[in-house]
């Protein structure tokens, strides 16, 4: 968002709109975009879970692993950058400084990027075992 000064001292908020070609994309397509970006930056064991109707706060999880804390941070930065280039911003980002488990919340899609040991410990795939895994198209 950007604040701009108008005549007579009024302030207006200018919001950049999501690029036209991405406004109608489904949550699944956005999840696939996040997953593909993770794969393109050497993310490991990339999985998309459809948690529609199971979770009340999102429709899709994208889960990926990195080989090191720096790799986890790089994956998160790449995904966030790709989405930002489409004017889709995270509503919340957590864990980027530590690089052990990074969460990127895009609303319909929540991306989890783990250092491999953390992924095994928290076992989100096991926790959400009822959620179907999606094949990338």
Protein Blocks (a to p, Z undefined) as FASTA:
>chain_A
ZZdddehhiacdddddddfklmmpcfklmmmmmmmmmmmnopahiacddfehkamkbmbd
cddddfbfklmmmmmmmmmmmmmmnopacfbdehklnomaccddehjaccddddfklmmm
nommlmmmmpccdddZZ
